[in-house]
Amino acid sequence: MLVLNRADVEALLPVEECIPVMADALTALAEGRVHQPLRTLVRPPEAQGVLALMPSYLADPGEPLYALKAIGIFHGNPARGLDAHQGAVLLFSGETGELLALMDASSITAIRTAAVSGVATRLLARPDAGDLAIVGAGVQARTHILAMAAVRPLRRVRVASRTAESARRLAAEMAPRFPFPVEAVETPEEAVRGADLVVTATTAAEPVLRREWISPGAHLNAVGAYTPTTREVDSATVAAAALFVDRRESAEAEAGDYLVPLREGAIAPGHVRAEIGEVLTGAHPGRSSPEEITLFKSLGLPVEDLAAARHLYHRALERGVGARVPF
């Protein structure tokens, strides 16, 4: 069995290299080559965190594979200096069931989530979009700046967070890596007004994004909320935007950014225009005009973890990276 730790994953799977891997995974999903049930959340009332179980199967004639991500989500971890996501991705042969690899899940999650937003942004954002607002200053904020820079010629980045110090730390960390300015601002409104690319990557339960802040033609990636009762985007924005998702079934079961406006009557069933995979295959259109606001609601799919793990497995074997453990 191959074991890849966080450093191995980050070295073998840069965000920009992961973007086409995620495009292939979402295409496979749209073409019916993926089997994945909805994730299972284990949420004991007295527990500090949540355990999510995310299995999937890819029907590739040359290399059928199973994968399972078991990941704990502990929002108090950043105060301890830890990533909020802790766990492992297991990769299995689809022919024999042998366990091929065990990999760090938190780094895979951070990279593949941003890469999927990169796919959506490449498809949906205006070609000239380059003024980026990031709401949130955690792990996902970092990888999303990299993903957005990989698919659009950024002119500037403004970062806002629940605490001003977090935004300043992120801006100071990321600014030396780019030719464009990365600056911390005091409020989400200050970050979002005038931006044509927006990413919300927070742990907020209530909206951090308001319709009146959003410019015509902007593209939004909402990646933080993952339960039916939590959301980052207000109902007016969802109603005004062309809504795209990674998977309809997941959005209809888990996405508070979709379900809350639906319960309020702000949108009607069928408001989702398309899955990103359907745009990739040409089954559904993407942006319809330069002035249209597009919104990608990301929940994260098991097939994304499988595709990342498969890519990592082959890269590691090619380069001799990782530990081989008898099992």
Secondary structure, 3 states (H helix, E strand, C coil): CEEECHHHHHHHCCHHHHHHHHHHHHHHHHCCCEECCCCEEECCCCCCCEEEEEEEEECCCCCCEEEEEEEEECCCHHHHCCCCEEEEEEEEECCCCCEEEEEEHHHHHHHHHHHHHHHHHHHHCCCCCCEEEEECCCHHHHHHHHHHHHHCCCCEEEEECCCHHHHHHHHHHHHHHCCCCEEECCCHHHHHCCCCEEEECCCCCCCCECHHHCCCCCEEEECCCCCCCCCCECHHHHHHCEEEECCHHHHHHHCHHHHHHHHHCCCCCCCEEEEHHHHHHCCCCCCCCCCCCEEEECCCCHHHHHHHHHHHHHHHHHHCCCEECCC
